[in-house]
Amino acid sequence: MCIYNFMATMLVFMTSLIGVYLYRILSVRITIIAIPNRRSLHESPMPTSGGVIFAIVFIICLTILWWLNKLSDDLFFVLGMGSTVAVSFGFLDDMFEIGVKLKLIGQFILSCWVLFWFYDGLLISVGWLPSLIAIPITLLFLVWIINAYNFMDGIDGMAVSGAVFVSATMIWVLLWTRPESEFIMVLVLLLASSSAFMLFNWPPASIFMGDAGSVFLGYLFGSLILVTVMVGDVTIWTWLVVLGYFFADTSVTQIMRVILVKKWYLAHRSHAYQNLARITGSHLKVTSGVVLYNLIWILPLTFWSALSPETSLYAVVLAVFPGILVAYRYGPRLSSS
């Protein structure tokens, strides 16, 4: 059985790899290109929206699992159909630059779709909170996750390497703590499909994932956080730890922009990792630094939080504190525009 699972995983990886390679050629021919502007950190036109490929591969494989009765209906409709809408919405934004208001509307619709399927389970899992409070907080949280992942797609390899790290780490955690969890299959599909894309997006990138990829990943992780916490497979503390740097950078940056910038809600390039890329003149150094930080610091803290839930709050503090310091030092204070 293990050899068949390995072969299936490699097939997913190779399908995504070939798909991205062919899409990169096609995108140049039909001019699906990111043109440098004042917010860009690249200097030449680049094929974009490549995230649509690994998203499609993921969705097709998820559909096959559902058809084989390896995935519940609820999960398929949220992770399969919802992800289809998310990647389509992101791709439209790449093509036509949807405005801020329409983006928020789309993100709220996606978040409402998740709650529609898991409404009863959510209310049971947070029974200590009135529904009038639990529902709006959950909606805002899901919208925030979608936006947070979009914010982190600002330099080569940053967003996709985060997806690879998170999915691989959570597979490891679940194999250790919940080996029967159906979420392991979902995360393996994400790991295989996104790691193929990372080969093309690693600095210096030859293709960008675009909003097609970042909205898909944000929606998928938001949904996975909600449902895994709801069923008790993973605690919210473990998710906060494994996404520690992303949460720290995006949260501190947005808070500081609200304080420093009048139109804080507009697109910008003032995240710490973006400013560090400009200071060092290297996307590779910054992305590699975050990857090493995740492997050396975040990985053991994630296992601490999973294996010792009673002390997991300490792991959360240790996971996000360095990111908060970096975001404060190198974020909007250096470049608020």
HUFEN-V414712 format. One record per helix or strand. SS is the DSSP state (A for helix, B for strand). FROM is the first residue (numbers start at 0). LEN is the number of residues. Records with the same first field share a line. If there is no record, write none. Layout:
SS->FROM-LEN, FROM-LEN
This chain:
A->1-28, 50-17, 72-24, 99-26, 130-21, 157-20, 182-19, 209-22, 235-7, 243-17, 271-9, 282-25, 308-22
B->32-2, 45-2
